[in-house]
Amino acid sequence: MTLSLWLKNKESSSVIDIYLDYNKIIKRIFARKNMNQSGIQDHLKKQLILLAKEKEEDLKQYRQKMMSTSLKERRKQGVCWYPVQMIKSHFDAGERLIIKVSRPAEHTDAHLFQSGKLISFFSSTGDSDGNESVNGVVNNVTKSEMIITLNADEIPQWTHHGKLGIQLLFDENAYREMEKTLQSLLKTKDDQLNRLKRIILGDNTAEFSKGQYVRDLGMNYSQNDALENIQNAMDLAIVHGPPGTGKTTTMVQAIMETLKVEKQVMVCAPSNAAVDLLSEKLGNQGISVLRIGHPARVTEDMLSKTMDAKIANHKDYKNLKDLRKRAEEYFSMAAKYKRSFGHNERAQRRAIKAEAHKLRDDAKQLEFYIANDVIAKSQIIACTLVGANNSLIKGMNFQTVFIDEAGQAMEPSCWIPILKTQRVIMAGDHCQLPPTIKSFEAAKQGLEVTLFERAIKNNNVDIMLREQYRMNEKIMNFSSRIFYKNELVANEYVKSWNIFEGDMIVEFIDTAGCGYFEDVDRETRSSFNSEESALLIRHLTGYIGQIDSMSKQDEISNIGIISPYKAQTNLLSESIIDAGLDEIWQKKINVNTVDSFQGQERDIIYISLVRSNENGEIGFLSDVRRMNVAMTRARKKLVVIGDSATIGQNNFYDQFLDYVNEIESYRSAFELME
């Protein structure tokens, strides 16, 4: 309120009264702003404390698995493969050294190795922490084989002596980058960054321009709303994408529209898989994508988009190779001189070394020029959230940063790319998988709440996509009712999807009263349920027989079997092998945990809930967001197997039981018992 307007409203008051009243209001306004700013700073300081707790717990768990244990014990814990045999090695398009190793069939224990994990490749003649080891990154891993990118120029000589092994390493880099980012946020004087802090965490309102938007891109109504929101956003826009609603399609279109007015944008996600998916979709549209990150952390299809590959394909790369080669030749010449030589020889060696150093410096300068040329000509800089601070793009800033799968990212990691931008677009679904937090204490004190959730709560800028293109509406409806205010609508093409007429689209098979009680693996402490596993295999083989009898095999591209418990997935994997299914069907079946199916879909999904006990204990089945992910992977058929007496004491599962009764999809396990 201006002073003149205040005066008009206070004509009967004295000048002193007017001045004092106006002063009080101004002070209250500033006090509120200062309190808001102070609250934001306190929040960021707390994030630093919680991040330290998370790192401490992560490191503690790592040390428990690694320290004071034998190689045999580490192998059982899943953090070491020993012994391994090196099958082959080669250099990839980016001239990185790739090796493939295998482990013996009798040692195929469950393991914690994943694509992108840091490892140590070692020889038992030395020490996994000593000189006879070299670090690397896992490219790909199966039950018995692993492909690794080594941080070495050639195969070490010690690989020919002693037994070889692979061991997980603790990666501090992510924590270091998140901590640096939070410190920068606390100290920043940048007006726009402080404005973004107040919008996302405080009570400032995000602003939108009144630009025109032509809806002619073949998208549905809510997708168009989201796209318009993004195009007009001056600071922040949010796309809430429930399962199967075309979030990736919307993001790709929004990025393409943004590139019409901006030369270059940054695209991020918390996982390498999510970054690669977006990069692939954008590349398919003819957009120039530069994938920042270690080549081992990207898929084979993405290698051509990495900096190493783009440098190798650059028009000046031949000159770079020549300079490097000549430099090495000169260094080799200088090394041939012996200790006993005269003044002339010494001078000649100095001259040769000087020329070698000059050639190496020239090569570095040319490589720097090529790298900057590659960056300048790339429309998309794609990386993980932590990778946004990669040395190749340090100091770079962008008008717009897109963050996909923001609902799975810890808040500190989400701020890393935001430091580089004027405008942030987030997409994700906080009703699906949350970020993985290892410290229970840090999670409960607020680290499990994502920046995506805070931004949605504090602002009215999110658009939820409402039309889903993945699943039959009977599979969709329960999720829509519980998580999405019953606002999801199945696209006409998929709403009645089935494998054959008259099929029960959703089945809940109730094991209550059967005595199928859970058990716990003594080594891993993971739950499993042998009888429930056998029941699932029986139903699956019977259903496959039914499909075969109708000659509907071609209707099924793939089948997913999900359990929240690793011990159960291991049991189910072994049972599938022993089930006697022909090879064609076996290749269509994938067994894994919920987290591994995030972002994927299958024609048929089986879910084994495992928990069956007299106390109604369901453990992390109570994380209903994970069950939302599991249930919404299915396109045409969903089969859930569990004990209603155990799970029904939880409100979510009680509602699910009501739903399956409502749609006449309830079956008792007694119907399937022999």
BATI-938514 format. One record per residue (C-alpha): residue number from 1; residue in three letters; x, y, z. Coordinates in steps of 0.001 Angstrom, whole numbers. Layout:
    i   aa        X        Y        Z
  NUM  Ala        X        Y        Z
...
//
This chain:
    i   aa        X        Y        Z
    1  Met        0        0        0
    2  Thr     1393     3416     -955
    3  Leu     1549     6312     1509
    4  Ser     -881     8438     -580
    5  Leu    -3501     5665     -541
    6  Trp    -2983     5233     3185
    7  Leu    -3512     8960     3703
    8  Lys    -6827     8920     1841
    9  Asn    -8088     6207     4174
   10  Lys    -6907     8032     7306
   11  Glu    -8152    11589     6711
   12  Ser    -9475    11928    10273
   13  Ser    -6212    10857    11920
   14  Ser    -3374    13097    12993
   15  Val     -182    13214    10935
   16  Ile     1784    11539    13749
   17  Asp     -811     8746    14106
   18  Ile     -754     8212    10350
   19  Tyr     3041     8057    10322
   20  Leu     3183     5600    13246
   21  Asp      457     3318    11807
   22  Tyr     2088     3262     8363
   23  Asn     5466     2572     9939
   24  Lys     4045     -394    11849
   25  Ile     2663    -1896     8642
   26  Ile     5976    -1432     6797
   27  Lys     7839    -3024     9707
   28  Arg     5422    -5991     9719
   29  Ile     5902    -6470     5966
   30  Phe     9690    -6447     6323
   31  Ala     9545    -8643     9423
   32  Arg     7508   -11215     7467
   33  Lys     9969   -11083     4570
   34  Asn    12971   -11347     6889
   35  Met    11348   -14204     8787
   36  Asn    10664   -15944     5491
   37  Gln    14273   -15496     4389
   38  Ser    15484   -16614     7813
   39  Gly    13243   -19687     7633
   40  Ile    14666   -20612     4230
   41  Gln    18235   -20288     5518
   42  Asp    17379   -22419     8556
   43  His    15836   -25027     6268
   44  Leu    18984   -25189     4107
   45  Lys    21199   -25460     7200
   46  Lys    19047   -28355     8391
   47  Gln    19430   -30018     4983
   48  Leu    23212   -29863     5472
   49  Ile    22885   -31580     8846
   50  Leu    20562   -34274     7464
   51  Leu    22853   -34826     4476
   52  Ala    25778   -35387     6861
   53  Lys    23683   -37969     8744
   54  Glu    22810   -39708     5484
   55  Lys    26458   -39829     4386
   56  Glu    27492   -41158     7800
   57  Glu    24893   -43940     7637
   58  Asp    25756   -44779     4020
   59  Leu    29460   -45003     4884
   60  Lys    28692   -47033     8016
   61  Gln    26697   -49572     6002
   62  Tyr    29485   -49728     3412
   63  Arg    32145   -50345     6083
   64  Gln    30013   -53007     7740
   65  Lys    29881   -54828     4435
   66  Met    33577   -54341     3629
   67  Met    35760   -54069     6694
   68  Ser    36928   -56942     8883
   69  Thr    35341   -59487     6579
   70  Ser    36924   -62105     4346
   71  Leu    36500   -62120      587
   72  Lys    34166   -65086     1034
   73  Glu    31971   -63133     3468
   74  Arg    31934   -60075     1191
   75  Arg    30874   -62317    -1664
   76  Lys    27941   -63561      430
   77  Gln    27002   -59956     1273
   78  Gly    26847   -59200    -2459
   79  Val    29586   -56519    -2444
   80  Cys    32352   -58622    -3989
   81  Trp    32783   -61031    -6889
   82  Tyr    35707   -63376    -6214
   83  Pro    37230   -65047    -8046
   84  Val    36439   -63725   -11522
   85  Gln    37828   -64545   -14935
   86  Met    38539   -61812   -17465
   87  Ile    36864   -62987   -20676
   88  Lys    37828   -60168   -23048
   89  Ser    38807   -56517   -23307
   90  His    38473   -53773   -25909
   91  Phe    38412   -49988   -26349
   92  Asp    35040   -48302   -26946
   93  Ala    34238   -45363   -29263
   94  Gly    35568   -42952   -26638
   95  Glu    38826   -44942   -26345
   96  Arg    37921   -46164   -22851
   97  Leu    39217   -49564   -21749
   98  Ile    36329   -52045   -21388
   99  Ile    36666   -55481   -19795
  100  Lys    34194   -58322   -19419
  101  Val    34477   -60690   -16453
  102  Ser    32529   -63731   -15330
  103  Arg    32214   -65554   -12022
  104  Pro    31862   -69315   -11428
  105  Ala    28383   -70845   -11574
  106  Glu    28661   -71991    -7954
  107  His    29197   -68373    -6807
  108  Thr    26129   -66741    -8343
  109  Asp    24942   -65280    -5028
  110  Ala    22651   -62238    -4954
  111  His    24712   -59046    -5327
  112  Leu    24499   -55248    -5038
  113  Phe    26364   -54359    -8244
  114  Gln    24455   -52068   -10613
  115  Ser    25178   -50047   -13720
  116  Gly    27066   -46885   -12753
  117  Lys    28513   -48204    -9466
  118  Leu    32178   -47511    -8682
  119  Ile    34305   -50655    -8262
  120  Ser    37845   -51819    -7554
  121  Phe    39283   -54493    -9876
  122  Phe    42018   -56275    -7899
  123  Ser    44380   -59225    -7726
  124  Ser    44523   -61413    -4612
  125  Thr    48344   -61405    -4802
  126  Gly    48056   -57836    -3576
  127  Asp    45161   -56103    -1838
  128  Ser    41815   -54732    -3053
  129  Asp    42838   -51462    -1368
  130  Gly    46492   -51628    -2361
  131  Asn    48665   -51105    -5416
  132  Glu    47519   -54142    -7353
  133  Ser    44089   -52752    -8085
  134  Val    42509   -50291   -10456
  135  Asn    39191   -48478   -10124
  136  Gly    36395   -48559   -12657
  137  Val    32669   -48202   -13257
  138  Val    30111   -50939   -13922
  139  Asn    28574   -50697   -17399
  140  Asn    26276   -53680   -17222
  141  Val    25819   -56678   -14964
  142  Thr    23926   -59967   -15139
  143  Lys    23787   -62906   -12734
  144  Ser    27184   -64228   -13807
  145  Glu    28874   -61580   -15998
  146  Met    29908   -57956   -15599
  147  Ile    31104   -55370   -18136
  148  Ile    33329   -52649   -16658
  149  Thr    35032   -49480   -17838
  150  Leu    38474   -49337   -16201
  151  Asn    40265   -46109   -15316
  152  Ala    43416   -47333   -17041
  153  Asp    45123   -46943   -20417
  154  Glu    45934   -50651   -20714
  155  Ile    45338   -53997   -18988
  156  Pro    47532   -54070   -15838
  157  Gln    50318   -56652   -15830
  158  Trp    49217   -58030   -12463
  159  Thr    46044   -59427   -14029
  160  His    48212   -62332   -15234
  161  His    49139   -63321   -11662
  162  Gly    46929   -64516    -8821
  163  Lys    43132   -64586    -8644
  164  Leu    41104   -61543    -9721
  165  Gly    38144   -59932    -7970
  166  Ile    35665   -57050    -8212
  167  Gln    34623   -55044    -5153
  168  Leu    32212   -52155    -4630
  169  Leu    33659   -48766    -3629
  170  Phe    32076   -45994    -1595
  171  Asp    31337   -42956    -3791
  172  Glu    31807   -39682    -1915
  173  Asn    31514   -37429    -4948
  174  Ala    27705   -37104    -4835
  175  Tyr    27776   -36049    -1172
  176  Arg    30583   -33585    -1842
  177  Glu    28666   -31921    -4682
  178  Met    25418   -31728    -2677
  179  Glu    27204   -30203      310
  180  Lys    28958   -27595    -1871
  181  Thr    25624   -26718    -3467
  182  Leu    23858   -26179     -128
  183  Gln    26751   -23993     1048
  184  Ser    26469   -21928    -2155
  185  Leu    22705   -21539    -1644
  186  Leu    23271   -20236     1868
  187  Lys    25855   -17660      741
  188  Thr    24504   -16587    -2652
  189  Lys    23873   -12927    -3452
  190  Asp    22401   -13749    -6865
  191  Asp    18977   -12086    -7113
  192  Gln    17353   -14681    -9375
  193  Leu    18639   -17622    -7352
  194  Asn    17363   -16047    -4146
  195  Arg    14051   -15449    -5908
  196  Leu    13865   -19142    -6883
  197  Lys    14629   -20096    -3271
  198  Arg    11747   -17917    -2059
  199  Ile     9366   -19303    -4699
  200  Ile    10162   -22979    -4072
  201  Leu    10649   -22846     -295
  202  Gly     9002   -19614      778
  203  Asp     5881   -17598       54
  204  Asn     6849   -15796    -3165
  205  Thr     4509   -16473    -6068
  206  Ala     5779   -17886    -9345
  207  Glu     5083   -15576   -12277
  208  Phe     3778   -16347   -15747
  209  Ser     3734   -14247   -18893
  210  Lys      577   -13883   -21000
  211  Gly     2028   -15401   -24129
  212  Gln      -46   -17025   -26827
  213  Tyr       45   -20769   -27373
  214  Val    -1295   -22615   -30400
  215  Arg    -2532   -26114   -29555
  216  Asp    -1662   -27983   -32727
  217  Leu      897   -30547   -31544
  218  Gly    -1390   -33598   -31342
  219  Met    -1418   -33723   -27562
  220  Asn    -4336   -34173   -25181
  221  Tyr    -5990   -31427   -23141
  222  Ser    -3963   -31773   -19921
  223  Gln     -697   -32193   -21844
  224  Asn    -1481   -28970   -23692
  225  Asp    -2191   -27234   -20382
  226  Ala     1162   -28402   -19021
  227  Leu     2959   -27278   -22175
  228  Glu     1321   -23846   -22071
  229  Asn     2246   -23542   -18396
  230  Ile     5882   -24314   -19199
  231  Gln     6057   -21898   -22120
  232  Asn     4673   -19020   -20059
  233  Ala     6574   -19755   -16822
  234  Met     9065   -17081   -15861
  235  Asp    10522   -18916   -12846
  236  Leu     8949   -22302   -12143
  237  Ala     6561   -24787   -13742
  238  Ile     5681   -28321   -12620
  239  Val     4327   -31309   -14550
  240  His     2733   -33985   -12354
  241  Gly     2747   -37179   -14402
  242  Pro      898   -40227   -13007
  243  Pro     1734   -43646   -14525
  244  Gly     1198   -43944   -18278
  245  Thr       34   -40347   -18806
  246  Gly     2736   -39392   -21303
  247  Lys     5009   -37363   -19033
  248  Thr     8097   -38121   -21145
  249  Thr     6233   -37193   -24340
  250  Thr     5151   -33908   -22749
  251  Met     8668   -33147   -21553
  252  Val    10191   -33849   -24959
  253  Gln     7658   -31555   -26637
  254  Ala     8217   -28825   -24031
  255  Ile    11993   -29024   -24521
  256  Met    11583   -28830   -28306
  257  Glu     9333   -25770   -27984
  258  Thr    11805   -24140   -25592
  259  Leu    14630   -24667   -28107
  260  Lys    12707   -22495   -30571
  261  Val    13459   -19471   -28382
  262  Glu    16585   -20633   -26501
  263  Lys    19772   -21878   -28113
  264  Gln    20594   -24468   -25450
  265  Val    18928   -26057   -22413
  266  Met    20050   -28407   -19648
  267  Val    18096   -31641   -19084
  268  Cys    18619   -33581   -15828
  269  Ala    17250   -36511   -13837
  270  Pro    18372   -38312   -10670
  271  Ser    19242   -41577   -12458
  272  Asn    21316   -42372   -15525
  273  Ala    18460   -44487   -16908
  274  Ala    16038   -41533   -16820
  275  Val    18606   -39204   -18440
  276  Asp    19294   -41755   -21170
  277  Leu    15579   -42199   -21907
  278  Leu    15032   -38472   -22409
  279  Ser    18282   -38153   -24387
  280  Glu    17205   -40977   -26692
  281  Lys    13751   -39460   -27275
  282  Leu    15253   -36031   -27997
  283  Gly    17911   -37519   -30277
  284  Asn    15176   -39298   -32236
  285  Gln    13694   -35851   -32958
  286  Gly    16932   -34771   -34635
  287  Ile    18065   -32638   -31693
  288  Ser    21791   -32439   -30933
  289  Val    22309   -33992   -27472
  290  Leu    25539   -33988   -25473
  291  Arg    25400   -36636   -22744
  292  Ile    27648   -35510   -19889
  293  Gly    28979   -38214   -17569
  294  His    31240   -41239   -17391
  295  Pro    30720   -43356   -20541
  296  Ala    30266   -46433   -18353
  297  Arg    27207   -44831   -16802
  298  Val    25353   -44498   -20093
  299  Thr    23793   -47159   -22275
  300  Glu    25489   -48474   -25411
  301  Asp    23035   -46486   -27546
  302  Met    24041   -43284   -25744
  303  Leu    27797   -43663   -26302
  304  Ser    27661   -41687   -29549
  305  Lys    26269   -38731   -27591
  306  Thr    29074   -38636   -24981
  307  Met    31887   -36078   -25057
  308  Asp    34550   -38733   -25714
  309  Ala    32680   -40082   -28746
  310  Lys    31928   -36598   -30094
  311  Ile    35595   -35615   -29726
  312  Ala    36610   -38822   -31539
  313  Asn    34226   -37911   -34394
  314  His    35234   -34226   -34561
  315  Lys    36812   -32939   -37780
  316  Asp    39992   -31937   -35891
  317  Tyr    40374   -35229   -34003
  318  Lys    42960   -36574   -36490
  319  Asn    45191   -33591   -35697
  320  Leu    44716   -34255   -31969
  321  Lys    45737   -37912   -32368
  322  Asp    48795   -36904   -34382
  323  Leu    49908   -34426   -31706
  324  Arg    49470   -37011   -28945
  325  Lys    51340   -39641   -30928
  326  Arg    54251   -37320   -31709
  327  Ala    54463   -36234   -28064
  328  Glu    54714   -39864   -26919
  329  Glu    57354   -40583   -29561
  330  Tyr    59499   -37666   -28345
  331  Phe    59128   -38768   -24707
  332  Ser    60227   -42281   -25750
  333  Met    63257   -40856   -27586
  334  Ala    64276   -38840   -24521
  335  Ala    63942   -41911   -22292
  336  Lys    66476   -43870   -24411
  337  Tyr    69385   -41717   -23267
  338  Lys    71550   -43404   -20583
  339  Arg    72920   -41820   -17442
  340  Ser    76503   -41569   -18824
  341  Phe    76527   -39046   -21609
  342  Gly    78194   -35737   -22374
  343  His    77116   -32128   -22592
  344  Asn    75840   -32381   -26181
  345  Glu    73737   -35442   -25445
  346  Arg    72297   -33776   -22334
  347  Ala    71378   -30674   -24337
  348  Gln    69818   -32838   -27040
  349  Arg    67724   -34714   -24462
  350  Arg    66525   -31400   -22967
  351  Ala    65547   -30207   -26441
  352  Ile    63662   -33443   -27173
  353  Lys    61845   -33284   -23816
  354  Ala    60966   -29635   -24367
  355  Glu    59504   -30511   -27762
  356  Ala    57535   -33390   -26200
  357  His    56065   -31066   -23545
  358  Lys    55211   -28482   -26206
  359  Leu    53432   -31093   -28325
  360  Arg    51521   -32342   -25265
  361  Asp    50484   -28763   -24397
  362  Asp    49374   -28209   -27991
  363  Ala    47311   -31412   -27794
  364  Lys    45655   -30258   -24556
  365  Gln    44809   -26880   -26099
  366  Leu    43360   -28536   -29197
  367  Glu    41330   -30958   -27054
  368  Phe    40025   -27987   -25028
  369  Tyr    39012   -26220   -28256
  370  Ile    37284   -29353   -29623
  371  Ala    35403   -29927   -26341
  372  Asn    34186   -26325   -26264
  373  Asp    33165   -26553   -29912
  374  Val    31148   -29710   -29133
  375  Ile    29445   -27997   -26175
  376  Ala    28660   -24853   -28159
  377  Lys    27023   -26860   -30963
  378  Ser    24903   -29024   -28626
  379  Gln    21284   -27992   -28138
  380  Ile    20825   -30249   -25111
  381  Ile    23266   -30736   -22246
  382  Ala    21992   -33937   -20597
  383  Cys    23282   -35231   -17260
  384  Thr    22313   -36545   -13853
  385  Leu    21601   -34003   -11112
  386  Val    25049   -34527    -9572
  387  Gly    26570   -34544   -13066
  388  Ala    25322   -30970   -13580
  389  Asn    28519   -29907   -11829
  390  Asn    30774   -31910   -14145
  391  Ser    34094   -30180   -14872
  392  Leu    33241   -29993   -18600
  393  Ile    30332   -27616   -17912
  394  Lys    31524   -25934   -14723
  395  Gly    30726   -22238   -14811
  396  Met    28077   -22637   -17530
  397  Asn    24611   -21140   -17032
  398  Phe    21314   -21823   -18774
  399  Gln    18100   -19924   -19230
  400  Thr    16087   -23096   -18529
  401  Val    16810   -26364   -16729
  402  Phe    14417   -29334   -17045
  403  Ile    14460   -31832   -14150
  404  Asp    12705   -35127   -14891
  405  Glu    11747   -37719   -12233
  406  Ala    12109   -34951    -9629
  407  Gly     9892   -36945    -7261
  408  Gln    12754   -39455    -6846
  409  Ala    15489   -36916    -6098
  410  Met    16810   -35889    -2692
  411  Glu    16376   -32136    -2234
  412  Pro    20119   -31293    -2035
  413  Ser    20785   -32997    -5390
  414  Cys    17916   -31123    -7050
  415  Trp    19497   -27761    -6200
  416  Ile    22718   -28580    -8128
  417  Pro    21312   -27793   -11621
  418  Ile    19065   -25018   -10228
  419  Leu    22238   -23077    -9339
  420  Lys    22880   -22826   -13077
  421  Thr    19529   -21524   -14263
  422  Gln    17094   -18631   -14456
  423  Arg    14065   -20902   -14805
  424  Val    13344   -24447   -13616
  425  Ile    10833   -26953   -14990
  426  Met    10204   -30024   -12823
  427  Ala     8384   -33193   -13824
  428  Gly     7652   -36311   -11823
  429  Asp     5184   -38026    -9548
  430  His     5506   -37868    -5767
  431  Cys     2937   -40682    -5551
  432  Gln     5450   -43149    -7011
  433  Leu     8916   -44183    -5787
  434  Pro    10537   -41752    -3340
  435  Pro    14306   -41190    -3156
  436  Thr    16277   -43918    -1403
  437  Ile    17306   -42689     2060
  438  Lys    19564   -44965     4116
  439  Ser    19404   -43039     7381
  440  Phe    16051   -43643     9077
  441  Glu    16676   -40654    11358
  442  Ala    17481   -38287     8463
  443  Ala    14441   -39498     6534
  444  Lys    12054   -38882     9418
  445  Gln    13540   -35433    10060
  446  Gly    12720   -34312     6530
  447  Leu    15310   -35624     4050
  448  Glu    12695   -37939     2499
  449  Val    10603   -34898     1458
  450  Thr    11678   -33910    -2035
  451  Leu    12027   -30442    -3481
  452  Phe     9373   -31499    -5984
  453  Glu     6881   -32047    -3146
  454  Arg     7804   -28772    -1468
  455  Ala     7425   -26885    -4753
  456  Ile     3962   -28376    -5350
  457  Lys     2877   -27629    -1775
  458  Asn     4107   -24011    -1801
  459  Asn     2921   -23055    -5291
  460  Asn     -111   -23348    -7496
  461  Val     1903   -24050   -10637
  462  Asp     1573   -27814   -11160
  463  Ile     -499   -29342   -13934
  464  Met    -1478   -33001   -13539
  465  Leu    -1641   -35091   -16703
  466  Arg    -4972   -36941   -16662
  467  Glu    -5257   -39198   -19717
  468  Gln    -3313   -42444   -19424
  469  Tyr    -2222   -44590   -22381
  470  Arg     -804   -47698   -20664
  471  Met    -3401   -49867   -18961
  472  Asn    -6905   -51256   -18922
  473  Glu    -9145   -48980   -16847
  474  Lys    -9769   -51706   -14260
  475  Ile    -6032   -51738   -13501
  476  Met    -5956   -47927   -13506
  477  Asn    -9021   -47181   -11389
  478  Phe    -7726   -48233    -7976
  479  Ser    -4564   -46142    -8349
  480  Ser    -6610   -43208    -9658
  481  Arg    -8988   -43401    -6711
  482  Ile    -6301   -43631    -3992
  483  Phe    -3540   -41406    -5343
  484  Tyr    -4962   -39092    -8005
  485  Lys    -8349   -37902    -6703
  486  Asn   -10097   -40234    -9149
  487  Glu    -9165   -37874   -12013
  488  Leu    -7361   -40292   -14356
  489  Val    -9103   -41324   -17568
  490  Ala    -8056   -44275   -19716
  491  Asn    -7485   -43501   -23370
  492  Glu   -10072   -45167   -25634
  493  Tyr    -7431   -47403   -27223
  494  Val    -6345   -48980   -23913
  495  Lys    -9387   -48765   -21635
  496  Ser   -10704   -52230   -22591
  497  Trp    -7347   -53857   -23349
  498  Asn    -7234   -57584   -22635
  499  Ile    -5468   -60738   -23712
  500  Phe    -8656   -62616   -24564
  501  Glu   -12386   -62023   -24208
  502  Gly   -13802   -62863   -20808
  503  Asp   -10427   -62718   -19064
  504  Met   -10353   -61404   -15483
  505  Ile    -8256   -58220   -15890
  506  Val    -7385   -57885   -12197
  507  Glu    -7072   -60882    -9867
  508  Phe    -6353   -60868    -6159
  509  Ile    -5543   -64394    -4984
  510  Asp    -6021   -64595    -1231
  511  Thr    -3845   -67048      720
  512  Ala    -5582   -66363     4070
  513  Gly    -6196   -69607     5938
  514  Cys    -3786   -71613     3778
  515  Gly     -929   -71552     6302
  516  Tyr     1455   -69999     3762
  517  Phe     3554   -68223     6393
  518  Glu     6520   -66035     5517
  519  Asp    10120   -66871     6400
  520  Val    13335   -64826     6637
  521  Asp    16625   -65485     4886
  522  Arg    19191   -65842     7690
  523  Glu    21991   -64136     5751
  524  Thr    20222   -61244     4023
  525  Arg    17344   -60817     6528
  526  Ser    15025   -60496     3523
  527  Ser    11549   -62082     3698
  528  Phe    10352   -64866     1419
  529  Asn     7337   -67174     1166
  530  Ser     7925   -70553     -482
  531  Glu     4269   -71629     -697
  532  Glu     3231   -68281    -2167
  533  Ser     6012   -68568    -4749
  534  Ala     4820   -72059    -5709
  535  Leu     1231   -70782    -5985
  536  Leu     2305   -67942    -8274
  537  Ile     4212   -70337   -10554
  538  Arg     1191   -72655   -10644
  539  His    -1122   -69802   -11659
  540  Leu     1391   -68490   -14227
  541  Thr     1950   -71856   -15923
  542  Gly    -1815   -72479   -15990
  543  Tyr    -2471   -69049   -17473
  544  Ile      247   -69520   -20101
  545  Gly    -1328   -72893   -20986
  546  Gln    -4670   -71131   -21419
  547  Ile    -3050   -68547   -23722
  548  Asp    -1349   -71296   -25741
  549  Ser    -4619   -73187   -26143
  550  Met    -6170   -70063   -27673
  551  Ser    -3100   -69417   -29881
  552  Lys    -2744   -65991   -28267
  553  Gln     1017   -66178   -27702
  554  Asp     1612   -63221   -30008
  555  Glu     -621   -61069   -27800
  556  Ile     2042   -61231   -25048
  557  Ser     5294   -59344   -25526
  558  Asn     6487   -59593   -21937
  559  Ile     5579   -60633   -18387
  560  Gly     6825   -59055   -15161
  561  Ile     6970   -60788   -11785
  562  Ile     7452   -58337    -8925
  563  Ser     8042   -58709    -5211
  564  Pro     9133   -56044    -2731
  565  Tyr    11561   -58587    -1213
  566  Lys    14849   -59605    -2839
  567  Ala    14806   -63072    -1263
  568  Gln    11408   -63712    -2880
  569  Thr    12581   -62541    -6311
  570  Asn    15579   -64895    -6030
  571  Leu    13254   -67781    -5151
  572  Leu    10863   -66912    -7984
  573  Ser    13729   -66664   -10503
  574  Glu    14881   -70177    -9615
  575  Ser    11292   -71463    -9728
  576  Ile    10765   -70051   -13240
  577  Ile    13806   -71998   -14463
  578  Asp    12444   -75194   -12880
  579  Ala     8883   -74624   -14150
  580  Gly     9483   -76376   -17471
  581  Leu     8313   -73439   -19618
  582  Asp     9589   -73435   -23172
  583  Glu    12418   -71061   -24070
  584  Ile    10153   -68572   -25882
  585  Trp     8077   -67986   -22740
  586  Gln    11112   -67912   -20451
  587  Lys    12605   -65080   -22507
  588  Lys     9419   -63063   -22070
  589  Ile     9513   -63262   -18254
  590  Asn    11434   -60834   -16037
  591  Val    11568   -61187   -12231
  592  Asn    12699   -58279   -10060
  593  Thr    11970   -55907    -7176
  594  Val     9596   -52934    -7429
  595  Asp    12384   -50370    -7795
  596  Ser    13796   -52153   -10841
  597  Phe    10452   -51859   -12660
  598  Gln    10114   -48082   -12187
  599  Gly     9394   -46467   -15560
  600  Gln     8705   -49829   -17229
  601  Glu     5539   -51661   -18293
  602  Arg     4548   -55246   -19097
  603  Asp     1524   -56920   -20718
  604  Ile     1089   -59068   -17597
  605  Ile     2252   -58291   -14062
  606  Tyr     2322   -60701   -11108
  607  Ile     2934   -59277    -7628
  608  Ser     3938   -61509    -4709
  609  Leu     3306   -59646    -1423
  610  Val     5054   -62351      704
  611  Arg     3981   -61164     4157
  612  Ser     1804   -63643     6053
  613  Asn     1935   -63712     9834
  614  Glu     -367   -63722    12849
  615  Asn      656   -60212    13987
  616  Gly     -426   -58337    10860
  617  Glu     3138   -57072    10322
  618  Ile     3736   -55930     6739
  619  Gly     7114   -54159     6966
  620  Phe     7856   -51916     4030
  621  Leu     4717   -53092     2221
  622  Ser     3376   -50100     4149
  623  Asp     5252   -47843     1682
  624  Val     2167   -47648     -519
  625  Arg     3913   -45532    -3158
  626  Arg     5966   -48600    -4065
  627  Met     2776   -50598    -4468
  628  Asn     1385   -47851    -6688
  629  Val     4406   -48370    -8950
  630  Ala     4060   -52175    -8891
  631  Met      336   -52226    -9706
  632  Thr      579   -49679   -12526
  633  Arg     3236   -51550   -14529
  634  Ala      538   -53842   -16011
  635  Arg    -1081   -53151   -19386
  636  Lys    -3592   -55970   -19826
  637  Lys    -3487   -58228   -16768
  638  Leu    -2648   -57752   -13065
  639  Val    -2388   -60639   -10607
  640  Val    -1705   -59881    -6934
  641  Ile    -1082   -62718    -4463
  642  Gly    -1167   -62141     -708
  643  Asp    -2703   -62899     2668
  644  Ser    -5744   -60662     3268
  645  Ala    -5679   -61398     7014
  646  Thr    -2178   -59916     7256
  647  Ile    -2293   -57049     4762
  648  Gly    -5948   -56111     5394
  649  Gln    -5079   -54450     8700
  650  Asn    -3446   -51648     6708
  651  Asn    -5892   -49035     5340
  652  Phe    -4420   -49033     1804
  653  Tyr    -4722   -52813     1398
  654  Asp    -8111   -52824     3073
  655  Gln    -9288   -50428      350
  656  Phe    -7664   -52634    -2298
  657  Leu    -9588   -55642     -970
  658  Asp   -12803   -53615    -1179
  659  Tyr   -11922   -52677    -4757
  660  Val   -11275   -56249    -5957
  661  Asn   -14559   -57340    -4400
  662  Glu   -16302   -54416    -6094
  663  Ile   -15040   -55452    -9562
  664  Glu   -15509   -59177    -8803
  665  Ser   -11788   -59934    -9011
  666  Tyr   -11344   -61741    -5689
  667  Arg   -10230   -65395    -5679
  668  Ser    -9269   -67690    -2839
  669  Ala    -6003   -69628    -3101
  670  Phe    -8008   -72752    -2224
  671  Glu    -9378   -72644    -5801
  672  Leu    -5859   -73219    -7125
  673  Met    -4664   -75778    -4606
  674  Glu    -4138   -79281    -5880
//
